[in-house]
Amino acid sequence: MKTSRAVTKRHLPTSPFKAPAPPPPVERFEVNDRVTHDKYGLGMVIGVDEAAVLVDFGPQKVRIATPFAKLEKL
């Protein structure tokens, strides 16, 4: 069984191909930020950790880990 590579290959300066685009910056959230999520809808951030945020979506509270793929600040 092959293992997947966690890191991408580095770009050589002499390569004829374009360098890959840098990853987008990780969005920062603070307590009381209004957010929206593709699955859960509108909510409010009630807790912030360096690896995740805790969001209150009304009927449920959800911990969402980084990189916050479907979470957007309003």
CHARMM-style PDB file with segment names, atoms N, HN, CA, C and O in Angstrom:
ATOM      1  N   MET     1       0.833  -1.168   0.000  1.00  0.00      PROA
ATOM      2  CA  MET     1       0.000   0.000   0.000  1.00  0.00      PROA
ATOM      3  C   MET     1       0.889   1.245   0.000  1.00  0.00      PROA
ATOM      4  O   MET     1       1.844   1.332   0.772  1.00  0.00      PROA
ATOM      5  N   LYS     2       0.576   2.187  -0.851  1.00  0.00      PROA
ATOM      6  HN  LYS     2      -0.200   2.116  -1.478  1.00  0.00      PROA
ATOM      7  CA  LYS     2       1.343   3.422  -0.927  1.00  0.00      PROA
ATOM      8  C   LYS     2       0.827   4.417   0.103  1.00  0.00      PROA
ATOM      9  O   LYS     2      -0.370   4.473   0.385  1.00  0.00      PROA
ATOM     10  N   THR     3       1.734   5.190   0.652  1.00  0.00      PROA
ATOM     11  HN  THR     3       2.707   5.144   0.423  1.00  0.00      PROA
ATOM     12  CA  THR     3       1.323   6.258   1.558  1.00  0.00      PROA
ATOM     13  C   THR     3       1.261   7.553   0.771  1.00  0.00      PROA
ATOM     14  O   THR     3       2.057   7.776  -0.141  1.00  0.00      PROA
ATOM     15  N   SER     4       0.318   8.399   1.126  1.00  0.00      PROA
ATOM     16  HN  SER     4      -0.329   8.218   1.867  1.00  0.00      PROA
ATOM     17  CA  SER     4       0.199   9.675   0.420  1.00  0.00      PROA
ATOM     18  C   SER     4       1.212  10.658   0.977  1.00  0.00      PROA
ATOM     19  O   SER     4       1.594  10.582   2.144  1.00  0.00      PROA
ATOM     20  N   ARG     5       1.630  11.556   0.151  1.00  0.00      PROA
ATOM     21  HN  ARG     5       1.319  11.617  -0.798  1.00  0.00      PROA
ATOM     22  CA  ARG     5       2.588  12.575   0.577  1.00  0.00      PROA
ATOM     23  C   ARG     5       1.833  13.721   1.235  1.00  0.00      PROA
ATOM     24  O   ARG     5       0.895  14.272   0.659  1.00  0.00      PROA
ATOM     25  N   ALA     6       2.244  14.068   2.427  1.00  0.00      PROA
ATOM     26  HN  ALA     6       3.006  13.620   2.895  1.00  0.00      PROA
ATOM     27  CA  ALA     6       1.593  15.155   3.147  1.00  0.00      PROA
ATOM     28  C   ALA     6       2.037  16.512   2.618  1.00  0.00      PROA
ATOM     29  O   ALA     6       1.279  17.481   2.662  1.00  0.00      PROA
ATOM     30  N   VAL     7       3.250  16.576   2.126  1.00  0.00      PROA
ATOM     31  HN  VAL     7       3.865  15.789   2.090  1.00  0.00      PROA
ATOM     32  CA  VAL     7       3.774  17.835   1.617  1.00  0.00      PROA
ATOM     33  C   VAL     7       3.839  17.786   0.096  1.00  0.00      PROA
ATOM     34  O   VAL     7       4.030  16.723  -0.493  1.00  0.00      PROA
ATOM     35  N   THR     8       3.682  18.919  -0.517  1.00  0.00      PROA
ATOM     36  HN  THR     8       3.527  19.783  -0.039  1.00  0.00      PROA
ATOM     37  CA  THR     8       3.779  18.980  -1.968  1.00  0.00      PROA
ATOM     38  C   THR     8       5.244  19.122  -2.360  1.00  0.00      PROA
ATOM     39  O   THR     8       6.091  19.489  -1.547  1.00  0.00      PROA
ATOM     40  N   LYS     9       5.513  18.829  -3.599  1.00  0.00      PROA
ATOM     41  HN  LYS     9       4.825  18.531  -4.260  1.00  0.00      PROA
ATOM     42  CA  LYS     9       6.889  18.954  -4.083  1.00  0.00      PROA
ATOM     43  C   LYS     9       7.273  20.424  -4.151  1.00  0.00      PROA
ATOM     44  O   LYS     9       6.439  21.286  -4.431  1.00  0.00      PROA
ATOM     45  N   ARG    10       8.537  20.696  -3.892  1.00  0.00      PROA
ATOM     46  HN  ARG    10       9.214  19.996  -3.664  1.00  0.00      PROA
ATOM     47  CA  ARG    10       8.995  22.076  -3.941  1.00  0.00      PROA
ATOM     48  C   ARG    10       9.191  22.507  -5.392  1.00  0.00      PROA
ATOM     49  O   ARG    10       9.422  21.677  -6.271  1.00  0.00      PROA
ATOM     50  N   HSD    11       9.098  23.787  -5.625  1.00  0.00      PROA
ATOM     51  HN  HSD    11       8.911  24.461  -4.911  1.00  0.00      PROA
ATOM     52  CA  HSD    11       9.259  24.357  -6.956  1.00  0.00      PROA
ATOM     53  C   HSD    11      10.712  24.766  -7.154  1.00  0.00      PROA
ATOM     54  O   HSD    11      11.272  25.504  -6.343  1.00  0.00      PROA
ATOM     55  N   LEU    12      11.310  24.293  -8.219  1.00  0.00      PROA
ATOM     56  HN  LEU    12      10.855  23.694  -8.878  1.00  0.00      PROA
ATOM     57  CA  LEU    12      12.687  24.654  -8.524  1.00  0.00      PROA
ATOM     58  C   LEU    12      12.716  25.944  -9.330  1.00  0.00      PROA
ATOM     59  O   LEU    12      11.895  26.120 -10.230  1.00  0.00      PROA
ATOM     60  N   PRO    13      13.639  26.850  -9.030  1.00  0.00      PROA
ATOM     61  CA  PRO    13      13.692  28.121  -9.753  1.00  0.00      PROA
ATOM     62  C   PRO    13      13.992  27.955 -11.241  1.00  0.00      PROA
ATOM     63  O   PRO    13      13.659  28.837 -12.031  1.00  0.00      PROA
ATOM     64  N   THR    14      14.611  26.844 -11.640  1.00  0.00      PROA
ATOM     65  HN  THR    14      14.881  26.127 -10.997  1.00  0.00      PROA
ATOM     66  CA  THR    14      14.936  26.637 -13.049  1.00  0.00      PROA
ATOM     67  C   THR    14      13.818  25.919 -13.806  1.00  0.00      PROA
ATOM     68  O   THR    14      13.967  25.631 -14.994  1.00  0.00      PROA
ATOM     69  N   SER    15      12.723  25.633 -13.146  1.00  0.00      PROA
ATOM     70  HN  SER    15      12.602  25.867 -12.181  1.00  0.00      PROA
ATOM     71  CA  SER    15      11.614  24.918 -13.777  1.00  0.00      PROA
ATOM     72  C   SER    15      10.929  25.792 -14.816  1.00  0.00      PROA
ATOM     73  O   SER    15      10.769  26.992 -14.596  1.00  0.00      PROA
ATOM     74  N   PRO    16      10.517  25.210 -15.962  1.00  0.00      PROA
ATOM     75  CA  PRO    16       9.815  25.989 -16.970  1.00  0.00      PROA
ATOM     76  C   PRO    16       8.342  26.218 -16.616  1.00  0.00      PROA
ATOM     77  O   PRO    16       7.651  26.973 -17.299  1.00  0.00      PROA
ATOM     78  N   PHE    17       7.869  25.580 -15.567  1.00  0.00      PROA
ATOM     79  HN  PHE    17       8.431  24.966 -15.012  1.00  0.00      PROA
ATOM     80  CA  PHE    17       6.468  25.710 -15.170  1.00  0.00      PROA
ATOM     81  C   PHE    17       6.310  26.809 -14.131  1.00  0.00      PROA
ATOM     82  O   PHE    17       7.259  27.152 -13.426  1.00  0.00      PROA
ATOM     83  N   LYS    18       5.110  27.356 -14.043  1.00  0.00      PROA
ATOM     84  HN  LYS    18       4.339  27.078 -14.615  1.00  0.00      PROA
ATOM     85  CA  LYS    18       4.833  28.414 -13.076  1.00  0.00      PROA
ATOM     86  C   LYS    18       4.873  27.852 -11.660  1.00  0.00      PROA
ATOM     87  O   LYS    18       4.559  26.685 -11.424  1.00  0.00      PROA
ATOM     88  N   ALA    19       5.263  28.700 -10.742  1.00  0.00      PROA
ATOM     89  HN  ALA    19       5.519  29.647 -10.934  1.00  0.00      PROA
ATOM     90  CA  ALA    19       5.263  28.306  -9.331  1.00  0.00      PROA
ATOM     91  C   ALA    19       3.822  28.203  -8.855  1.00  0.00      PROA
ATOM     92  O   ALA    19       2.977  28.988  -9.285  1.00  0.00      PROA
ATOM     93  N   PRO    20       3.525  27.251  -7.977  1.00  0.00      PROA
ATOM     94  CA  PRO    20       2.151  27.149  -7.477  1.00  0.00      PROA
ATOM     95  C   PRO    20       1.780  28.378  -6.652  1.00  0.00      PROA
ATOM     96  O   PRO    20       2.633  29.006  -6.024  1.00  0.00      PROA
ATOM     97  N   ALA    21       0.509  28.702  -6.667  1.00  0.00      PROA
ATOM     98  HN  ALA    21      -0.184  28.193  -7.177  1.00  0.00      PROA
ATOM     99  CA  ALA    21       0.041  29.866  -5.919  1.00  0.00      PROA
ATOM    100  C   ALA    21       0.185  29.605  -4.423  1.00  0.00      PROA
ATOM    101  O   ALA    21      -0.025  28.480  -3.969  1.00  0.00      PROA
ATOM    102  N   PRO    22       0.540  30.624  -3.657  1.00  0.00      PROA
ATOM    103  CA  PRO    22       0.666  30.423  -2.211  1.00  0.00      PROA
ATOM    104  C   PRO    22      -0.707  30.139  -1.607  1.00  0.00      PROA
ATOM    105  O   PRO    22      -1.714  30.616  -2.130  1.00  0.00      PROA
ATOM    106  N   PRO    23      -0.768  29.378  -0.524  1.00  0.00      PROA
ATOM    107  CA  PRO    23      -2.066  29.083   0.082  1.00  0.00      PROA
ATOM    108  C   PRO    23      -2.689  30.352   0.646  1.00  0.00      PROA
ATOM    109  O   PRO    23      -1.971  31.243   1.101  1.00  0.00      PROA
ATOM    110  N   PRO    24      -4.021  30.445   0.622  1.00  0.00      PROA
ATOM    111  CA  PRO    24      -4.665  31.650   1.154  1.00  0.00      PROA
ATOM    112  C   PRO    24      -4.457  31.730   2.665  1.00  0.00      PROA
ATOM    113  O   PRO    24      -4.330  30.699   3.325  1.00  0.00      PROA
ATOM    114  N   PRO    25      -4.421  32.933   3.214  1.00  0.00      PROA
ATOM    115  CA  PRO    25      -4.214  33.063   4.660  1.00  0.00      PROA
ATOM    116  C   PRO    25      -5.409  32.499   5.427  1.00  0.00      PROA
ATOM    117  O   PRO    25      -6.549  32.572   4.970  1.00  0.00      PROA
ATOM    118  N   VAL    26      -5.125  31.940   6.595  1.00  0.00      PROA
ATOM    119  HN  VAL    26      -4.198  31.881   6.966  1.00  0.00      PROA
ATOM    120  CA  VAL    26      -6.191  31.386   7.429  1.00  0.00      PROA
ATOM    121  C   VAL    26      -6.962  32.540   8.050  1.00  0.00      PROA
ATOM    122  O   VAL    26      -6.372  33.447   8.637  1.00  0.00      PROA
ATOM    123  N   GLU    27      -8.294  32.500   7.917  1.00  0.00      PROA
ATOM    124  HN  GLU    27      -8.773  31.763   7.441  1.00  0.00      PROA
ATOM    125  CA  GLU    27      -9.122  33.579   8.449  1.00  0.00      PROA
ATOM    126  C   GLU    27      -9.139  33.526   9.972  1.00  0.00      PROA
ATOM    127  O   GLU    27      -9.198  32.447  10.561  1.00  0.00      PROA
ATOM    128  N   ARG    28      -9.086  34.691  10.604  1.00  0.00      PROA
ATOM    129  HN  ARG    28      -9.038  35.568  10.126  1.00  0.00      PROA
ATOM    130  CA  ARG    28      -9.091  34.787  12.055  1.00  0.00      PROA
ATOM    131  C   ARG    28     -10.503  35.108  12.524  1.00  0.00      PROA
ATOM    132  O   ARG    28     -11.162  35.986  11.968  1.00  0.00      PROA
ATOM    133  N   PHE    29     -10.964  34.401  13.541  1.00  0.00      PROA
ATOM    134  HN  PHE    29     -10.429  33.688  13.993  1.00  0.00      PROA
ATOM    135  CA  PHE    29     -12.282  34.636  14.111  1.00  0.00      PROA
ATOM    136  C   PHE    29     -12.132  35.086  15.552  1.00  0.00      PROA
ATOM    137  O   PHE    29     -11.187  34.699  16.239  1.00  0.00      PROA
ATOM    138  N   GLU    30     -13.072  35.908  16.009  1.00  0.00      PROA
ATOM    139  HN  GLU    30     -13.841  36.222  15.451  1.00  0.00      PROA
ATOM    140  CA  GLU    30     -13.101  36.380  17.381  1.00  0.00      PROA
ATOM    141  C   GLU    30     -14.470  36.080  17.964  1.00  0.00      PROA
ATOM    142  O   GLU    30     -15.432  35.852  17.230  1.00  0.00      PROA
ATOM    143  N   VAL    31     -14.553  36.082  19.289  1.00  0.00      PROA
ATOM    144  HN  VAL    31     -13.772  36.268  19.886  1.00  0.00      PROA
ATOM    145  CA  VAL    31     -15.828  35.847  19.962  1.00  0.00      PROA
ATOM    146  C   VAL    31     -16.819  36.926  19.526  1.00  0.00      PROA
ATOM    147  O   VAL    31     -16.452  38.091  19.373  1.00  0.00      PROA
ATOM    148  N   ASN    32     -18.058  36.534  19.332  1.00  0.00      PROA
ATOM    149  HN  ASN    32     -18.356  35.588  19.456  1.00  0.00      PROA
ATOM    150  CA  ASN    32     -19.188  37.383  18.894  1.00  0.00      PROA
ATOM    151  C   ASN    32     -19.157  37.728  17.407  1.00  0.00      PROA
ATOM    152  O   ASN    32     -19.935  38.576  16.970  1.00  0.00      PROA
ATOM    153  N   ASP    33     -18.286  37.101  16.617  1.00  0.00      PROA
ATOM    154  HN  ASP    33     -17.654  36.412  16.972  1.00  0.00      PROA
ATOM    155  CA  ASP    33     -18.324  37.290  15.163  1.00  0.00      PROA
ATOM    156  C   ASP    33     -19.532  36.545  14.603  1.00  0.00      PROA
ATOM    157  O   ASP    33     -19.808  35.413  15.002  1.00  0.00      PROA
ATOM    158  N   ARG    34     -20.243  37.174  13.689  1.00  0.00      PROA
ATOM    159  HN  ARG    34     -20.019  38.093  13.365  1.00  0.00      PROA
ATOM    160  CA  ARG    34     -21.354  36.519  12.996  1.00  0.00      PROA
ATOM    161  C   ARG    34     -20.757  35.754  11.825  1.00  0.00      PROA
ATOM    162  O   ARG    34     -19.945  36.300  11.078  1.00  0.00      PROA
ATOM    163  N   VAL    35     -21.155  34.485  11.658  1.00  0.00      PROA
ATOM    164  HN  VAL    35     -21.814  34.042  12.265  1.00  0.00      PROA
ATOM    165  CA  VAL    35     -20.595  33.635  10.611  1.00  0.00      PROA
ATOM    166  C   VAL    35     -21.720  32.878   9.907  1.00  0.00      PROA
ATOM    167  O   VAL    35     -22.846  32.796  10.398  1.00  0.00      PROA
ATOM    168  N   THR    36     -21.380  32.332   8.749  1.00  0.00      PROA
ATOM    169  HN  THR    36     -20.466  32.399   8.350  1.00  0.00      PROA
ATOM    170  CA  THR    36     -22.293  31.468   8.028  1.00  0.00      PROA
ATOM    171  C   THR    36     -21.532  30.207   7.627  1.00  0.00      PROA
ATOM    172  O   THR    36     -20.336  30.247   7.338  1.00  0.00      PROA
ATOM    173  N   HSD    37     -22.251  29.092   7.616  1.00  0.00      PROA
ATOM    174  HN  HSD    37     -23.223  29.059   7.851  1.00  0.00      PROA
ATOM    175  CA  HSD    37     -21.671  27.799   7.279  1.00  0.00      PROA
ATOM    176  C   HSD    37     -22.569  27.148   6.239  1.00  0.00      PROA
ATOM    177  O   HSD    37     -23.792  27.276   6.309  1.00  0.00      PROA
ATOM    178  N   ASP    38     -21.971  26.446   5.266  1.00  0.00      PROA
ATOM    179  HN  ASP    38     -20.978  26.342   5.209  1.00  0.00      PROA
ATOM    180  CA  ASP    38     -22.744  25.823   4.193  1.00  0.00      PROA
ATOM    181  C   ASP    38     -23.749  24.811   4.719  1.00  0.00      PROA
ATOM    182  O   ASP    38     -24.843  24.696   4.168  1.00  0.00      PROA
ATOM    183  N   LYS    39     -23.411  24.081   5.761  1.00  0.00      PROA
ATOM    184  HN  LYS    39     -22.521  24.174   6.208  1.00  0.00      PROA
ATOM    185  CA  LYS    39     -24.288  23.026   6.274  1.00  0.00      PROA
ATOM    186  C   LYS    39     -25.196  23.506   7.410  1.00  0.00      PROA
ATOM    187  O   LYS    39     -26.372  23.145   7.453  1.00  0.00      PROA
ATOM    188  N   TYR    40     -24.656  24.322   8.339  1.00  0.00      PROA
ATOM    189  HN  TYR    40     -23.700  24.615   8.305  1.00  0.00      PROA
ATOM    190  CA  TYR    40     -25.385  24.690   9.544  1.00  0.00      PROA
ATOM    191  C   TYR    40     -26.112  26.021   9.469  1.00  0.00      PROA
ATOM    192  O   TYR    40     -27.015  26.264  10.269  1.00  0.00      PROA
ATOM    193  N   GLY    41     -25.753  26.889   8.539  1.00  0.00      PROA
ATOM    194  HN  GLY    41     -25.019  26.692   7.888  1.00  0.00      PROA
ATOM    195  CA  GLY    41     -26.433  28.172   8.389  1.00  0.00      PROA
ATOM    196  C   GLY    41     -25.751  29.286   9.156  1.00  0.00      PROA
ATOM    197  O   GLY    41     -24.529  29.301   9.296  1.00  0.00      PROA
ATOM    198  N   LEU    42     -26.571  30.241   9.666  1.00  0.00      PROA
ATOM    199  HN  LEU    42     -27.565  30.228   9.552  1.00  0.00      PROA
ATOM    200  CA  LEU    42     -26.052  31.406  10.374  1.00  0.00      PROA
ATOM    201  C   LEU    42     -25.745  31.067  11.821  1.00  0.00      PROA
ATOM    202  O   LEU    42     -26.449  30.278  12.450  1.00  0.00      PROA
ATOM    203  N   GLY    43     -24.683  31.674  12.344  1.00  0.00      PROA
ATOM    204  HN  GLY    43     -24.110  32.315  11.833  1.00  0.00      PROA
ATOM    205  CA  GLY    43     -24.320  31.422  13.729  1.00  0.00      PROA
ATOM    206  C   GLY    43     -23.440  32.515  14.282  1.00  0.00      PROA
ATOM    207  O   GLY    43     -23.101  33.479  13.595  1.00  0.00      PROA
ATOM    208  N   MET    44     -23.069  32.340  15.568  1.00  0.00      PROA
ATOM    209  HN  MET    44     -23.344  31.557  16.125  1.00  0.00      PROA
ATOM    210  CA  MET    44     -22.207  33.300  16.246  1.00  0.00      PROA
ATOM    211  C   MET    44     -21.085  32.541  16.945  1.00  0.00      PROA
ATOM    212  O   MET    44     -21.317  31.518  17.589  1.00  0.00      PROA
ATOM    213  N   VAL    45     -19.862  33.060  16.806  1.00  0.00      PROA
ATOM    214  HN  VAL    45     -19.674  33.891  16.282  1.00  0.00      PROA
ATOM    215  CA  VAL    45     -18.701  32.434  17.434  1.00  0.00      PROA
ATOM    216  C   VAL    45     -18.789  32.671  18.944  1.00  0.00      PROA
ATOM    217  O   VAL    45     -18.928  33.807  19.395  1.00  0.00      PROA
ATOM    218  N   ILE    46     -18.705  31.570  19.727  1.00  0.00      PROA
ATOM    219  HN  ILE    46     -18.592  30.647  19.360  1.00  0.00      PROA
ATOM    220  CA  ILE    46     -18.762  31.698  21.181  1.00  0.00      PROA
ATOM    221  C   ILE    46     -17.464  31.255  21.852  1.00  0.00      PROA
ATOM    222  O   ILE    46     -17.299  31.422  23.061  1.00  0.00      PROA
ATOM    223  N   GLY    47     -16.548  30.692  21.072  1.00  0.00      PROA
ATOM    224  HN  GLY    47     -16.682  30.556  20.090  1.00  0.00      PROA
ATOM    225  CA  GLY    47     -15.269  30.285  21.626  1.00  0.00      PROA
ATOM    226  C   GLY    47     -14.225  30.182  20.531  1.00  0.00      PROA
ATOM    227  O   GLY    47     -14.522  29.761  19.413  1.00  0.00      PROA
ATOM    228  N   VAL    48     -12.995  30.572  20.862  1.00  0.00      PROA
ATOM    229  HN  VAL    48     -12.754  30.914  21.770  1.00  0.00      PROA
ATOM    230  CA  VAL    48     -11.915  30.546  19.882  1.00  0.00      PROA
ATOM    231  C   VAL    48     -10.726  29.801  20.484  1.00  0.00      PROA
ATOM    232  O   VAL    48     -10.319  30.057  21.617  1.00  0.00      PROA
ATOM    233  N   ASP    49     -10.184  28.878  19.702  1.00  0.00      PROA
ATOM    234  HN  ASP    49     -10.515  28.670  18.782  1.00  0.00      PROA
ATOM    235  CA  ASP    49      -9.006  28.123  20.079  1.00  0.00      PROA
ATOM    236  C   ASP    49      -8.034  28.272  18.915  1.00  0.00      PROA
ATOM    237  O   ASP    49      -8.441  28.689  17.831  1.00  0.00      PROA
ATOM    238  N   GLU    50      -6.766  27.942  19.110  1.00  0.00      PROA
ATOM    239  HN  GLU    50      -6.435  27.604  19.991  1.00  0.00      PROA
ATOM    240  CA  GLU    50      -5.823  28.074  17.996  1.00  0.00      PROA
ATOM    241  C   GLU    50      -6.068  27.026  16.913  1.00  0.00      PROA
ATOM    242  O   GLU    50      -5.623  27.203  15.779  1.00  0.00      PROA
ATOM    243  N   ALA    51      -6.774  25.930  17.243  1.00  0.00      PROA
ATOM    244  HN  ALA    51      -7.135  25.786  18.164  1.00  0.00      PROA
ATOM    245  CA  ALA    51      -7.017  24.868  16.271  1.00  0.00      PROA
ATOM    246  C   ALA    51      -8.470  24.782  15.836  1.00  0.00      PROA
ATOM    247  O   ALA    51      -8.777  24.045  14.899  1.00  0.00      PROA
ATOM    248  N   ALA    52      -9.385  25.515  16.487  1.00  0.00      PROA
ATOM    249  HN  ALA    52      -9.136  26.114  17.248  1.00  0.00      PROA
ATOM    250  CA  ALA    52     -10.800  25.395  16.161  1.00  0.00      PROA
ATOM    251  C   ALA    52     -11.579  26.585  16.715  1.00  0.00      PROA
ATOM    252  O   ALA    52     -11.068  27.373  17.511  1.00  0.00      PROA
ATOM    253  N   VAL    53     -12.831  26.692  16.270  1.00  0.00      PROA
ATOM    254  HN  VAL    53     -13.247  26.052  15.623  1.00  0.00      PROA
ATOM    255  CA  VAL    53     -13.752  27.676  16.831  1.00  0.00      PROA
ATOM    256  C   VAL    53     -15.027  26.951  17.242  1.00  0.00      PROA
ATOM    257  O   VAL    53     -15.400  25.944  16.640  1.00  0.00      PROA
ATOM    258  N   LEU    54     -15.688  27.466  18.266  1.00  0.00      PROA
ATOM    259  HN  LEU    54     -15.385  28.283  18.755  1.00  0.00      PROA
ATOM    260  CA  LEU    54     -16.963  26.923  18.716  1.00  0.00      PROA
ATOM    261  C   LEU    54     -18.034  27.910  18.291  1.00  0.00      PROA
ATOM    262  O   LEU    54     -17.994  29.086  18.655  1.00  0.00      PROA
ATOM    263  N   VAL    55     -19.005  27.411  17.506  1.00  0.00      PROA
ATOM    264  HN  VAL    55     -19.038  26.456  17.211  1.00  0.00      PROA
ATOM    265  CA  VAL    55     -20.022  28.282  16.932  1.00  0.00      PROA
ATOM    266  C   VAL    55     -21.398  27.837  17.405  1.00  0.00      PROA
ATOM    267  O   VAL    55     -21.716  26.647  17.394  1.00  0.00      PROA
ATOM    268  N   ASP    56     -22.221  28.813  17.825  1.00  0.00      PROA
ATOM    269  HN  ASP    56     -21.963  29.780  17.834  1.00  0.00      PROA
ATOM    270  CA  ASP    56     -23.601  28.550  18.236  1.00  0.00      PROA
ATOM    271  C   ASP    56     -24.500  28.808  17.031  1.00  0.00      PROA
ATOM    272  O   ASP    56     -24.617  29.941  16.564  1.00  0.00      PROA
ATOM    273  N   PHE    57     -25.133  27.744  16.532  1.00  0.00      PROA
ATOM    274  HN  PHE    57     -25.037  26.824  16.912  1.00  0.00      PROA
ATOM    275  CA  PHE    57     -26.026  27.860  15.386  1.00  0.00      PROA
ATOM    276  C   PHE    57     -27.491  27.816  15.810  1.00  0.00      PROA
ATOM    277  O   PHE    57     -28.350  27.448  15.009  1.00  0.00      PROA
ATOM    278  N   GLY    58     -27.790  28.183  17.046  1.00  0.00      PROA
ATOM    279  HN  GLY    58     -27.092  28.482  17.697  1.00  0.00      PROA
ATOM    280  CA  GLY    58     -29.165  28.157  17.535  1.00  0.00      PROA
ATOM    281  C   GLY    58     -29.470  26.834  18.211  1.00  0.00      PROA
ATOM    282  O   GLY    58     -29.226  26.689  19.409  1.00  0.00      PROA
ATOM    283  N   PRO    59     -29.999  25.861  17.474  1.00  0.00      PROA
ATOM    284  CA  PRO    59     -30.344  24.589  18.116  1.00  0.00      PROA
ATOM    285  C   PRO    59     -29.137  23.744  18.501  1.00  0.00      PROA
ATOM    286  O   PRO    59     -29.279  22.811  19.291  1.00  0.00      PROA
ATOM    287  N   GLN    60     -27.964  24.037  17.973  1.00  0.00      PROA
ATOM    288  HN  GLN    60     -27.848  24.795  17.331  1.00  0.00      PROA
ATOM    289  CA  GLN    60     -26.782  23.236  18.293  1.00  0.00      PROA
ATOM    290  C   GLN    60     -25.520  24.086  18.312  1.00  0.00      PROA
ATOM    291  O   GLN    60     -25.443  25.143  17.685  1.00  0.00      PROA
ATOM    292  N   LYS    61     -24.531  23.590  19.054  1.00  0.00      PROA
ATOM    293  HN  LYS    61     -24.593  22.731  19.564  1.00  0.00      PROA
ATOM    294  CA  LYS    61     -23.214  24.225  19.099  1.00  0.00      PROA
ATOM    295  C   LYS    61     -22.245  23.276  18.434  1.00  0.00      PROA
ATOM    296  O   LYS    61     -22.216  22.086  18.745  1.00  0.00      PROA
ATOM    297  N   VAL    62     -21.441  23.807  17.508  1.00  0.00      PROA
ATOM    298  HN  VAL    62     -21.464  24.775  17.255  1.00  0.00      PROA
ATOM    299  CA  VAL    62     -20.551  22.975  16.703  1.00  0.00      PROA
ATOM    300  C   VAL    62     -19.123  23.490  16.815  1.00  0.00      PROA
ATOM    301  O   VAL    62     -18.872  24.692  16.727  1.00  0.00      PROA
ATOM    302  N   ARG    63     -18.186  22.553  17.012  1.00  0.00      PROA
ATOM    303  HN  ARG    63     -18.390  21.577  17.084  1.00  0.00      PROA
ATOM    304  CA  ARG    63     -16.760  22.886  17.013  1.00  0.00      PROA
ATOM    305  C   ARG    63     -16.246  22.646  15.598  1.00  0.00      PROA
ATOM    306  O   ARG    63     -16.347  21.533  15.082  1.00  0.00      PROA
ATOM    307  N   ILE    64     -15.704  23.671  14.974  1.00  0.00      PROA
ATOM    308  HN  ILE    64     -15.622  24.576  15.392  1.00  0.00      PROA
ATOM    309  CA  ILE    64     -15.216  23.586  13.599  1.00  0.00      PROA
ATOM    310  C   ILE    64     -13.706  23.787  13.616  1.00  0.00      PROA
ATOM    311  O   ILE    64     -13.211  24.820  14.068  1.00  0.00      PROA
ATOM    312  N   ALA    65     -12.986  22.799  13.123  1.00  0.00      PROA
ATOM    313  HN  ALA    65     -13.387  21.960  12.756  1.00  0.00      PROA
ATOM    314  CA  ALA    65     -11.526  22.831  13.132  1.00  0.00      PROA
ATOM    315  C   ALA    65     -10.979  23.604  11.933  1.00  0.00      PROA
ATOM    316  O   ALA    65     -11.668  23.789  10.929  1.00  0.00      PROA
ATOM    317  N   THR    66      -9.728  24.051  12.055  1.00  0.00      PROA
ATOM    318  HN  THR    66      -9.169  23.900  12.870  1.00  0.00      PROA
ATOM    319  CA  THR    66      -9.074  24.733  10.943  1.00  0.00      PROA
ATOM    320  C   THR    66      -8.915  23.760   9.802  1.00  0.00      PROA
ATOM    321  O   THR    66      -8.738  22.573  10.076  1.00  0.00      PROA
ATOM    322  N   PRO    67      -8.962  24.143   8.591  1.00  0.00      PROA
ATOM    323  CA  PRO    67      -8.833  25.468   7.998  1.00  0.00      PROA
ATOM    324  C   PRO    67     -10.149  26.175   7.742  1.00  0.00      PROA
ATOM    325  O   PRO    67     -10.187  27.074   6.901  1.00  0.00      PROA
ATOM    326  N   PHE    68     -11.242  25.816   8.428  1.00  0.00      PROA
ATOM    327  HN  PHE    68     -11.212  25.086   9.111  1.00  0.00      PROA
ATOM    328  CA  PHE    68     -12.540  26.477   8.322  1.00  0.00      PROA
ATOM    329  C   PHE    68     -13.032  26.531   6.883  1.00  0.00      PROA
ATOM    330  O   PHE    68     -13.377  27.600   6.380  1.00  0.00      PROA
ATOM    331  N   ALA    69     -13.063  25.380   6.223  1.00  0.00      PROA
ATOM    332  HN  ALA    69     -12.783  24.512   6.632  1.00  0.00      PROA
ATOM    333  CA  ALA    69     -13.356  25.296   4.798  1.00  0.00      PROA
ATOM    334  C   ALA    69     -14.697  25.911   4.424  1.00  0.00      PROA
ATOM    335  O   ALA    69     -14.771  26.639   3.434  1.00  0.00      PROA
ATOM    336  N   LYS    70     -15.752  25.649   5.174  1.00  0.00      PROA
ATOM    337  HN  LYS    70     -15.692  25.058   5.979  1.00  0.00      PROA
ATOM    338  CA  LYS    70     -17.083  26.119   4.775  1.00  0.00      PROA
ATOM    339  C   LYS    70     -17.603  27.239   5.668  1.00  0.00      PROA
ATOM    340  O   LYS    70     -18.787  27.570   5.618  1.00  0.00      PROA
ATOM    341  N   LEU    71     -16.739  27.820   6.475  1.00  0.00      PROA
ATOM    342  HN  LEU    71     -15.776  27.551   6.515  1.00  0.00      PROA
ATOM    343  CA  LEU    71     -17.129  28.865   7.410  1.00  0.00      PROA
ATOM    344  C   LEU    71     -16.656  30.221   6.917  1.00  0.00      PROA
ATOM    345  O   LEU    71     -15.483  30.397   6.589  1.00  0.00      PROA
ATOM    346  N   GLU    72     -17.585  31.189   6.865  1.00  0.00      PROA
ATOM    347  HN  GLU    72     -18.538  31.046   7.131  1.00  0.00      PROA
ATOM    348  CA  GLU    72     -17.246  32.529   6.396  1.00  0.00      PROA
ATOM    349  C   GLU    72     -17.741  33.568   7.388  1.00  0.00      PROA
ATOM    350  O   GLU    72     -18.817  33.432   7.970  1.00  0.00      PROA
ATOM    351  N   LYS    73     -16.939  34.602   7.567  1.00  0.00      PROA
ATOM    352  HN  LYS    73     -16.065  34.712   7.094  1.00  0.00      PROA
ATOM    353  CA  LYS    73     -17.311  35.715   8.441  1.00  0.00      PROA
ATOM    354  C   LYS    73     -18.267  36.650   7.695  1.00  0.00      PROA
ATOM    355  O   LYS    73     -18.074  36.916   6.509  1.00  0.00      PROA
ATOM    356  N   LEU    74     -19.273  37.137   8.373  1.00  0.00      PROA
ATOM    357  HN  LEU    74     -19.429  36.920   9.337  1.00  0.00      PROA
ATOM    358  CA  LEU    74     -20.218  38.081   7.754  1.00  0.00      PROA
ATOM    359  C   LEU    74     -19.853  39.507   8.060  1.00  0.00      PROA
ATOM    360  OT1 LEU    74     -20.540  40.429   7.619  1.00  0.00      PROA
TER     361      LEU     74
END
